[in-house]
Amino acid sequence: MSAEQSGITDGIRLLFQRPNEPLFTVKDNGKTVFELPSNFYTERYETIGASLSTRIGEDVEKTIHLRPIQQLNLDFTKSIQLRGSFSLFIKSHQVIAGELIKIFLDSSEEDFISTAAFIKDRVNPYLFLYSLATAVQHRNDTQNLSLPSIVQQFPDQFVDSSVFPRAREEGSLVPAESRIPIEIKMNFTASDREPEQRLAYFREDIGVNMHHWHWHLVYPGEGPLNVVNKDRRGELFYYMHSQLVARYNNERFCNHLESVKPLNNFRERIKEGYFPKIVRSLNNRAYPARPDNAQLQDLHRDDDNTEIADLERWRDRIHQAIDQGYVVEQGTNQHIPLDETNGINILGNVLEASAISPNRQLYGNLHNLGHNVIAYVHDPDGTHLEDYGVMADVTTAMRDPVFYRWHAFINSICVKFKNTLRSYQPNELLFEGVAVNSVDVQITTQSKSTIPNLLLTYWQKSDVDLGAGLDFGPGNVYAQFTHLQHAPFEYRINITNDASVPKQGTCRIFLIPKFDERGEALRFREQRSFAVEMDKFVINLNPGANEIRRRSEQSSVTIPYERSFRRIGSEYQPKNGEELAQFQFCGCGWPQHMLLPKGTPAGTKYDIFVMVSSYEHDRVDQVLDSGVLCNDSFSFCGLRNKKYPDARPMGYPFDKNSQFNNLDIGSLTEFTEHLTNATLGECSIRFTDAVIDRV
């Protein structure tokens, strides 16, 4: 990398620090400053900006020189106020973000950083950083750039607001080497009298909410078609969110709560209230609360007018399309079949109402505007000048219990479609000549007292740097939070290949609850909906016996802690090429520390389902780039700029019904007994209510 390229890379990275500060202020803990052309200063600072920059940057070590560019017309962004709110669930905001993304994508390599720098102080910071991050993800010259995580850009979206005064005090009065993390209490949104508070550790987990934001960053709803129209995008929208709900239901069982009730009656009061206790740094206003038993009402806001009847009409039209077996294309009125191959992908695009929905006029915008109606339930007509609640923001929506009820409803529509498809037959499930004999799990710590098939969870304290998001702040300041963690473990799978030649297969691992919140055995139909994908990987099988060992941290679903909560600043970036590659901007994926459900102190029993399918039927013809290190969480996020790397339907073999000898399957054991290429193991997850320090 040349010195000029290095400067550009550093400059783009620094645009993500302290988003509310003017660009001429020093960055990187006082080490770097931008040299701005005269027309880059906004009207407020055009006469004093240069002198302020010189005074503020007296001790800088590095100056990044920006190329002059022509004035850009940004009038299309003005409806999103500079210190206002930005939501991907508001259609007009999506469209504006799409136009801004296109500007960033169309900018030449030489002018990209200057274009971004010119725009930065002229548009809403949330809008700017979302659009810039999306462009960085999709430009060939920046897609491997390391950038701070969203929690470090906007910590107010993730952290109890009471932390910030203490963090500024610590940073202002205490030297950097003596600062201690500010502790965030686990239960700061409700007391134990609220049953839903038992799940706060899941809903309010920083990594969980970061994943949701980052997924929508990788899969934006608006923008150039090559950015929006990714392979199997609609199917992945459904599958990823259905897995979120499945994981949430598993956590509910561990906490003796029933599974989520879908929010399919829009006229019924929402039993669950939510009081988020977080603020927006742009205007220092709190996210509004929703009281218990709130009633959804018609929404009449400046940028959104949605009636409850609209949601009901769109819902009914989508149900009708499933019953008819096709959707109607806008403009041509042609019938697009909801077939076995592409039907779920089309339906996902219809529900999300992204730019590639075949008919937004007929089928509406059910998913997004449902989020909005819920988010404005406290002030639907703007009488009290209140902004939207957490449900209208992808960084905060998963904090709210109603998020899971809403997505359980969205998922139910897709399940209805899946139930119209013909059942799997034996030839679609079997892998001739391959027998999966057994599976066990084993904790991989050095202790000699570990028990086979017993997994352990506990609390762990970790810290996150707030400095990049504390405007006009004093450098690195850390908050300490407590989160669920598990002891690392590995799968030990014994497989026999009866053929005389090697074979390739795809190993699929699911964790499936055996009992509900009352300890009652779950039926196979229920277990299918609660099955959690743990891993999926290609294996080579030699003739005869094979033992496969797979570590939990290799999961195709998760990303490691270090990728989610990396340190800010040039001093924390690796210097050699291989380590720097590991530091790439690849934050899409479920957090590794939340791979397992919490379990219970007595131990919660789960089935471990392992199936090996024929790779010849799973293979996707494409050339995969060697050394691309951010494709390890492809189950939820796909592959960057590639097709989804599994030809089977997402969730296979549990995505639809199965039949053997024309008989429906009654239990998971019965299902597995029909498949020589699958097996069931049993494990127990035991929770210890203790905090164990990170090693």
Secondary structure by P-SEA (a helix, b strand, c coil): ccaaaaaaaaaaaacccccccccccccccccbbbbcccccccccccccaaaaaaaaaccccbbbbbcccccccccccccccccbbbbcccaaaaaaaaaaaaaaaaccccaaaaaaaaacccccaaaaaaaaaaaaacccccccbbbbccccccccccccaaaaaaaaaaaaccccccbbbbbbbccccccccccccccccccccaaaaaaaaaaaaacccccccccccccaaaaaaaaaaaaaaaaaaaaaaaaccccccccccccccccbbbbccccccccccccccccccccccccccccccccaaaaaaaaaaaaaaaaacccccccccbbbbbccccaaaaaaaaaaccccccccccccccaaaaaaaaaacccccccccccccccccccccccccaaaaaaaaaaaaaaaaaaacccccccccccccccccbbbbbbccccccccccbbbbbbbbbbbbccccccccccbbbbbbbbbbbccbbbbbbbbbcccbbbbbbbbbbbbbccccccccccaaaaaaaccccbbbbbbbcccbbbbbbbcccccccccccccccccccccccccaaaaaaacccccccccccccccccccbbbbbbbbbbccccccccbbbbbccccccccccccccccccccccccccccccbbbbccccccccaaaaaaaccccbbbbbbbbbbccccccc
